[in-house]
């Protein structure tokens, strides 16, 4: 088999209603030199039948059927059989624009220092109608862990394209960061080089009724915090825990681990801040405003920490976000 230029990793779980549409958007790419690896992760609907039909119609579709193991297992299963120079991500309920791969490959060719490139996106509803378009990002900031809250350069995960050798070198996707495996990947990529974004909406991201639920909100926030803490430990030359999910998020337990009293005190506040941010996006203004005001009171009560510049900056960020919530800005 000829080696393709791009390997597309598409984990599929119970997405029979949208999988054909998502796959067709890949099969219509203007850059046609790719393989589409679709991992049916133990679906209980008709995903397997849809996948087999796609593979029968186009030899570029490579089906993988496995028992349900979650998105990390599915992504790593696809990566294990990928052959392309580049790896692209895709989800079974989104849509890629025809020129996406051509534009992204050209970007990485022109910017060899760039380790990963994503795109802007359009939001669509469950029926596939476009509801909004992401504005261009004038200044795409790189990861800076010296700030509080830390700034982590992230990209729309289903839109990314990167070199397969680098993703394999980093160990692929990692367990222990439930609902934040992409955040952990972006932190590890930032240790190698800059991330980039194409200032074009080349992905249509589907919002389902269930995707606005806050059922996994706190688990996602905790996983992202633990990914950040692991990045801090790596930067200090310390080993990461075998199971990141066991990392404590309480100040008393974190202080001896981090060797930084102010940072340890800030972690529980940062957790509440991230939850408040998510509430604003998913639930609404009133609940988010109550959370932000309570958080500002907790921040102000830690008077000794005010001497730390990072802690003062955190207060300013929270105050600014509170004003944004108050005036109804997302």
TAURGI-V176409 format. One record per residue. RES is the residue in three letters. D_CENTER is the distance of its C-alpha to the mean C-alpha in Angstrom with 1 decimal. Layout:
res = [RES,RES]
d_center = [D_CENTER,D_CENTER]
This chain:
res = [UNK,UNK,UNK,UNK,UNK,UNK,UNK,UNK,UNK,UNK,UNK,UNK,UNK,UNK,UNK,UNK,UNK,UNK,UNK,UNK,UNK,UNK,UNK,UNK,UNK,UNK,UNK,UNK,UNK,UNK,UNK,UNK,UNK,UNK,UNK,UNK,UNK,UNK,UNK,UNK,UNK,UNK,UNK,UNK,UNK,UNK,UNK,UNK,UNK,UNK,UNK,UNK,UNK,UNK,UNK,UNK,UNK,UNK,UNK,UNK,UNK,UNK,UNK,UNK,UNK,UNK,UNK,UNK,UNK,UNK,UNK,UNK,UNK,UNK,UNK,UNK,UNK,UNK,UNK,UNK,UNK,UNK,UNK,UNK,UNK,UNK,UNK,UNK,UNK,UNK,UNK,UNK,UNK,UNK,UNK,UNK,UNK,UNK,UNK,UNK,UNK,UNK,UNK,UNK,UNK,UNK,UNK,UNK,UNK,UNK,UNK,UNK,UNK,UNK,UNK,UNK,UNK,UNK,UNK,UNK,UNK,UNK,UNK,UNK,UNK,UNK,UNK,UNK,UNK,UNK,UNK,UNK,UNK,UNK,UNK,UNK,UNK,UNK,UNK,UNK,UNK,UNK,UNK,UNK,UNK,UNK,UNK,UNK,UNK,UNK,UNK,UNK,UNK,UNK,UNK,UNK,UNK,UNK,UNK,UNK,UNK,UNK,UNK,UNK,UNK,UNK,UNK,UNK,UNK,UNK,UNK,UNK,UNK,UNK,UNK,UNK,UNK,UNK,UNK,UNK,UNK,UNK,UNK,UNK,UNK,UNK,UNK,UNK,UNK,UNK,UNK,UNK,UNK,UNK,UNK,UNK,UNK,UNK,UNK,UNK,UNK,UNK,UNK,UNK,UNK,UNK,UNK,UNK,UNK,UNK,UNK,UNK,UNK,UNK,UNK,UNK,UNK,UNK,UNK,UNK,UNK,UNK,UNK,UNK,UNK,UNK,UNK,UNK,UNK,UNK,UNK,UNK,UNK,UNK,UNK,UNK,UNK,UNK,UNK,UNK,UNK,UNK,UNK,UNK,UNK,UNK,UNK,UNK,UNK,UNK,UNK,UNK,UNK,UNK,UNK,UNK,UNK,UNK,UNK,UNK,UNK,UNK,UNK,UNK,UNK,UNK,UNK,UNK,UNK,UNK,UNK,UNK,UNK,UNK,UNK,UNK,UNK,UNK,UNK,UNK,UNK,UNK,UNK,UNK,UNK,UNK,UNK,UNK,UNK,UNK,UNK,UNK,UNK,UNK,UNK,UNK,UNK,UNK,UNK,UNK,UNK,UNK,UNK,UNK,UNK,UNK,UNK,UNK,UNK,UNK,UNK,UNK,UNK,UNK,UNK,UNK,UNK,UNK,UNK,UNK,UNK,UNK,UNK,UNK,UNK,UNK,UNK,UNK,UNK,UNK]
d_center = [32.2,31.3,28.1,25.6,23.8,20.4,19.0,16.6,14.6,14.6,14.5,16.8,17.9,20.5,19.7,23.2,23.6,20.9,20.5,23.4,22.3,18.9,20.7,23.4,21.2,20.4,24.0,25.1,23.3,25.9,24.8,26.1,25.9,23.1,22.7,20.6,19.8,19.3,19.0,20.7,19.5,22.7,22.6,25.6,26.0,27.1,23.9,25.9,28.7,26.6,25.0,28.5,29.8,27.2,28.1,31.8,31.5,29.5,29.7,26.4,24.7,24.5,24.2,23.3,24.3,23.6,23.9,21.0,18.9,15.4,12.3,12.3,16.0,15.7,13.3,15.6,18.6,17.7,17.2,20.5,22.4,20.7,23.4,22.1,21.9,18.5,15.6,13.7,11.0,12.2,12.2,15.7,15.9,14.8,17.0,16.9,19.7,22.5,22.2,18.5,19.1,22.2,20.7,17.8,20.2,22.7,20.3,19.6,23.4,24.3,22.0,22.4,21.0,17.5,15.3,12.5,12.7,10.9,12.8,13.6,13.7,16.3,16.0,18.4,19.9,20.7,23.7,21.8,23.3,21.5,21.3,19.8,18.6,16.2,18.5,18.5,17.1,20.3,19.1,15.7,15.8,14.9,13.8,16.8,17.2,20.7,20.0,19.9,17.5,15.6,13.9,10.6,9.9,6.4,6.5,6.2,4.8,8.3,9.9,9.7,12.9,14.1,17.2,17.7,19.9,17.3,14.7,17.7,19.0,16.0,16.6,13.9,11.3,12.7,14.0,14.4,11.0,11.2,8.4,6.2,6.7,3.6,4.7,8.0,7.8,7.4,10.1,12.2,12.1,13.3,16.2,17.4,17.2,15.8,12.9,14.2,13.8,16.4,18.1,18.5,16.9,16.7,14.4,15.6,13.0,15.1,15.4,17.5,19.7,18.1,14.6,16.1,17.3,16.7,17.6,14.4,13.8,15.4,14.1,10.5,11.9,14.0,11.5,9.6,13.2,14.2,11.7,13.1,16.5,16.3,15.5,18.6,20.7,20.0,21.1,24.2,25.0,24.7,23.6,20.5,21.5,21.8,19.9,17.2,17.5,21.0,20.2,22.1,21.0,24.6,26.2,29.2,27.4,25.1,27.9,29.5,26.3,25.1,28.6,27.7,29.2,27.7,24.1,24.7,26.1,23.2,20.6,21.9,22.1,18.5,17.5,19.7,18.5,14.8,16.3,18.6,16.0,14.3,17.9,18.7,16.1,16.8,20.4,22.4,24.3,26.9,24.9,22.4,25.5,27.2,24.3,24.1,27.9,28.1,25.5,27.6,30.6,29.1,28.0,31.6,33.3,32.2,34.8,35.1,31.4,32.2,33.7,30.3,28.8,25.2,26.2,28.1,25.1,23.0,25.8,25.9,22.2,22.8,26.0,24.5,21.8,24.6,26.6,23.8,23.6,27.4,27.8,25.2,22.6,18.9]
